[in-house]
Amino acid sequence: MPQGLSREEWLHSLPRALVAGFVKTDKEFQTKGQTSGTTATFAIIDGWTITVASVGDSRCILDAQGGAVSLLTVDHRLEENVEERERVTASGGEVGRLSVVGGAEIGPLRCWPGGLCLSRSIGDIDVGEFIVPVPYVKQVKLSNTGGRLIIASDGIWDALSSDAAAKCCRGLPAELAAKQVVKEALKTRGLKDDTTCVVVDIIPPDQTIRPLSPPKKMNKLKSLIFRKKAKDQPNKLTKQLSSVGMVEEIFEEGSAILSERLGNDSGSRRTSSSLFTCAICQADLEPSEGTSVHVGSVFSSSSKPWEGPFLCSDCRDKKDAMEGKRPSGVKVL
């Protein structure tokens, strides 16, 4: 992050910085020779503003006051995400099910080589670099009535829907709520996969426990009018109303293309030093050394090879591999 930013500038810069941070972390896995990776869901809470970055299928949901449950992540499972399947195959990967004796196919869709069910993760360098660490990022702002974050691994979401997880622990303090979500998941499905849950309450300063919000009573006519209005609302990334508070969606982007994620912030503040710093690994660059993230970006609709941000040669190779511009193959140091 650049130094000397105001709070608003800092929040505005977070989505771009998180993309760079995820890719940098993936590169550090490579240098250590670790081939088994991880999903990641990362949340930053600043006042009433929440910024979430994620790869894989660990999910984060927001239970706003009033009972409106919102997804703050996208599941990067090949079985369910058509766009990710198309991206992986376009980058040189193969998507298919596990074949057994006799030619039968079983299990979920996987990426080959490697057989990973996910299209994005950190550190899975043995399955090809088209399994990318570029996160989906979403930033929202709560009203001062607050809300609750539930962050959990795939074993929870295989057993419970987002609404069920939120409903089963309403009215409980955060620590007990997390235990209750795990308990419900185990009761529903048993221990099939990792079942880890973290609950964080974002509440007004005069409260210690997020209260249980009773449902509002409506007569039938009022209920029909409310439903009709809700149905007629356009599905835009602007404002989403709950029955008590309001959740404002500030930012949402899920592209896996680095030139779109690092180079679409032309209005942000740039310091003279950042012009000669790699946008991913933060290494110092000579004025003529860095390569624009836009150079040769055949996937980008707005290629601007003369503009920053700039990448060092190593990060440029990483970008090219993730976008299928060179054969996958990582040099482990």
N, C-alpha and C positions, 0 to 999 in steps of 0.2 A: 504494500500500500504506500502511495506517496505520503510524504511527511507534510504536516501543517494544514491538513484539511479541516474544514468545518464539519460539524456533525452531519449536516445534510449531504455534503460532498462525500463524506466517508460512507454513508449509507448508499449513496448513488454508485460508488465505486465497488462496493462489495460483490455484486454478481460477477463482474469481470475478474476481480481478484481471486474469487473462489474457484473459477475455472482454471486459472493459472496454478493455483495451489494444488488442486487435484492432479493435474498433469505432472507437476513437479514431484509430488509424492510418488506417483507411479514410476517416474524415472529413478527415484531413489531406491525403490524396490529392486529395480534392475541392477543397479550398481552393487547391491548386496547379494545378488545371485539368488534371491528368493523367487520361486516360481508359483507358489500357491498364493492366490490373492484374496481379496475381501470385498464385500459390498461396503458402502459407507453412506451414512446419512448424518449431515452436519448442520446444526442449527445455531444461529447467532441471534440472541435476543437483546435489543437495544430499546429500552423503554417499552413502547407498545408496538414497535416494529420487529417483525420476525423475518429472518432470511434463512432459507433452507437450501442446501445443495445435496444432491444424492446421485449415486450410481448403484445399480443392482435392484434388489427387491426388498430391502429393508425400507419400511414405509413410515412416513410421518403424517399424522392427521391433526387437524385443529378442531377442537370442540368448543365453539364460541358460546358465550352466554346466550341462552335462549334455545339451545339444542341444535343449532345448525352445524353439521359436521362437514369439514372441507378437507380434501386431499392436498397436501403441500409437496408431494413427490409423485413421480411416475414410475411404475414398475417396469424395469428393463428386462422382462422375460420374453424370450423369443416366441414362446407358445402363444402369447397374448398380444404382442406388440408388432403389428404388421409393418409399420414404418421402420422399426429396427431390423426386422428380417430383410427388408429391401436394402437397407444401408449396408448390412454385413455382406450380403451376396454381391452388391455393387463394388465393395472394397476387396473382394477376392476370397471371402470365406464361403463355406458350404453349410447349409442348414438342412438338417434331417433328423430322423429318430434313430435310436439305437437298433441296429440289426442283430438278430439272433439266428441260431441255426435253423435253416429252412427258409430264410429270407423274410421272416416276420419282423415287423417293426414295432417296438414297444417304447413306452415312456414319453416324456415331453420332447419338443423340438430342441435340438442342440446344435451348437456351432462346431464344425470340424475344420482343422484338427483340434483335439483337446476334449471335445464333448461337453463344453460348458453350456448350461441352460440360459445363461444371461448374456446380453449383448454389451453391457458396460460393467466395469469393475476396476478396482485398483490392484495391480500387481500380478495379474494372470498372464505372465509374459510367455508361457509355454503354449498358448492357444492362438497365437497370432495377434498382431497389434490392431486388427480391426475390432477386437474387443477393447473398447476405448475407455479411458478414465474421465472423459469430458462430462461433467455433471449436468443434470437438469437443475435449474435454479428458479426458485420462486420467492418473492418478497411480498409480504402483506403487512398491513397496519391495522391493529385492533382498535376498537373504541375503548374508552376508559372503564368499561364494564369487565374487560379482561377475557380470558379464555384458558383452555388447557391443551397442551401438546402431548400427544401419545406417540412415541417413537419406538418401533419394535421390529424385530427380525422376522424372517419369512415364516418361521414355525407358528407365530401368532396369527399371521394373516392367512395362512393355509386353513386355519380353523375358524377364524372369526372375520366377519365383515367389519368395515370401518365403523358403521353405525352400532353394531353389536359391541365392539370393544369400548366405544365411548359410553354407551348406555349402561354397561355392566359395572362401571366404577364411578358413576356420577354421585356426588355427595361425600365421597371419601377423600381424605387427605392424600397428597401425591404418592407418598411411599406405599400406603396401603392400596391405593388405586393400581399401581404397577403390579403388585402381587396378585390382585384380584383379576387383572387381565390375563396374567399367566395361568392362574387357576382355572379360569373359564376356558382358555384354549386347551389345556390338558384334559379338562372334563369332556370337551367336545370331541377331541381327536386323539388324545393320548400323546406321548412324547414321540413325534415323528421326525422332528427337525429342531434346530436351535430355537428356543423360545425365550428371548430376552426382551424386556420391556423397560422403558424409562418414561416417567410421567413428570411433566413440568407445568406447574400452575403459574399463569401470569395474571396476577390479581391486584386490585386496588390496594394501596398501602395500609389502609385501615382494617383489612381483613387478613386472617391467618389461614383460613380454609376456604376454598372456592365453594360457594353455596350451591345446593341443588336447585335448579330453576324449575318450578312447577309449570306444567304446560298451561297455556292460556286457554280459557274457555271461549268457544265461538258458537254462535247459533248456526244453523245449517245454511241460511242465506249468506251470512258473512263468510262462512267457510268456502262456499262456492265462488264468491267474488275474489277472495284471497287467492284461491287456486288458479282462477282464470288470469289474474294479474301476473302471478308468478310464471304461468305458462307463456304469457305473451312477452316476458322480458327477453331482450336479445342476449345471446350468450357471448358477452364481451369481457375483456380483461379490464374492467373498470371498477364497479362497486357491487358488492354482494351483500344484500341485506339479510340479517337475522331478525327474529321477532323481538329481540331486546336491543342488541348492539349492532354495530356495522363493521364489516371487515372490508377494507379497501385493498384491492389487489394492485400493487405498485409495479411489479415486474414479473415476467414469466418467459423463460426461454429454454428450449431443450435440444437445440441443434448440436450435432456432434462435430460440426465443422469449425475448426479453430479460428479461421479468418472471420467467421460470422460472430463468434463469441468474444474474441479479443479486439476486433477492429470495428465494432459498431457503436463506439462510444466517443464519437468525435467531439461532442460537447463537453467532455470531462476535462478537468484541469490537468495540464501536463507541465511538469517541471523540466528545466533544461537537462537535468541529470537523467530523467527517465527516458529521454530520447536515445540515450546510449547505454541502455540497460535491456537485457533480454526480458521480454514480457513474461516468460515462464520461469526460468531459473534465476533471474535477477543478476546474472553475471554481467560485469562491466564489458562494454563493447567499444572498440575503436569506431570513430565516425563512419568509416568505410567498411566496417566488418559485418554489421548486422544485415540480415535479409528481411525484407518486409513480409509480414504474415500473409499478404495478399499475392505475392509472386507466384505465378503458375497455379493459382487457385481455380482449377477448372470447375470445382463444385460451387463456387461462389458466384452469385449473380451480379456482384458489384466489385470486380477486381480492380484494385488501385495499388499497383506495385511500387509506386513512388511514396506511398504513405505508410506511417507506422501503424501499429506497434511493430517492433523488430524482434527477430529471433536470432540466437546464436546458431552456429552450424549444427550442433548436436540436437537442439530443440527443433530445428528445421527438419532434420532427418526423422525425428519422432513424429512431427506433423504429417510428413509425406507418407510414412508407413501407415498411420492411422487412416489416411484417406485413400489408401490403396495405390499410391503413385510409385511405390517401389516394392520389391518382394519383401515379405515379412522376414525378420531374422534379427534378433537383438544381440548385440555384443555385450556379454556379461563381463564386467571388469572384476 
